[in-house]
Amino acid sequence: MFDLEIFFLVPLSISLNKISLYGFTIFVIFFVILTIGFVYELGNKVLDFTKVIITDLLGNKSSTLQQINKGKITSSTLKPNLIFSRSYSTSSKNPKYSPEVIYLNSDLDKLKILKENKGKSGVYLWKNLINNKLYIGSSTNLYRRFCFYFSKKSLLNYKFNSIIIKGLLKYGYSNFKLEILEYCEPNRCLEIEQNYINLLNPEYNILKKAGSYLGFKYSEGSKEKMRISKIFKNNTAAGTAIVSKPVVVIDTWTSTTTTYLSISKAEAALNASRGSLSKCLKSKKKLYRKRYFISLLASTSDGN
């Protein structure tokens, strides 16, 4: 700024002892005019660096610039990520990026990590210092996420087959570097995480789509538990359907027919053990106590 005008002062400054009173007066007048111009531009915020940066970033949006000129938006009220955009190289051979924070030893820096990331959301990177493998993740609550990572009990009890968790347990925190790639608003975490996954292609990320469970690998133990749970739910649903329907009990000795609102009511009336009448219903031919024939009451919608 004022580089050209200041350049004109150089020869005058060098030859002050050789110029006349007239020359010196011209020098002073020029310097005063230059100072007045500088003060004028400061008063009109022409030299406001925040305005210049945001003008370039937002593409000269007039409404935002008017707010800046009126003092409604200042550098102190703007978050750094809104002023400076993140920059990184898209070179596939040697991608470059600029993390906001780097913790060289996550074991020694554990308390510092938790303290500095309280109440923040963003995208983070774990780097294995032994094999250089990477993992990229994001969270709307970084403090809570890192509390989970630094709890060995939580990692050991984690039921899913997570490679990064296995890596942390195998190599230890001291062999991992943690980087905060970018702090951001919660609603932008997945978007920015995906950008870094595409850029760095992290080996520890089984899923290549941020926030997706497509392609997630479950352990054999987890698969077995889910299979049993599914069978249990199906059986429970089927059992509930039987219990909730009216039941017809035919006494073959007396040829009397009695209808009960549910199978539990029929069991209570016949002094039967719980589940015994359900077995008779499933067999369809077997008589309960060689006397009672059990069946569900046919609804009118069945066409009977």
Secondary structure, DSSP 8 states (H G I E B T S, - for coil): --HHHHHHHHHHHHTTTTS-HHHHHHHHHHHHHHHHHHHHHHHTTTT-HHHHHHHHHHTS-HHHHHHHHTTSS-TTTS-HHHHS-------SSS-----SEEES-TTTTHHHHHHHTTT--EEEEEEETTT--EEEEEES-HHHHHHHHT-HHHHHT--S--HHHHHHHHH-GGGEEEEEEEE--GGGHHHHHHHHHHHH--TT-S-SSTT--TT----HHHHHHHHHHHHHHHHHHHHHHHHHS-EEEEETTTTEEEEESSHHHHHHHTT--TTHHHHHHHHSS--BTTTEEEEE---GGGT-
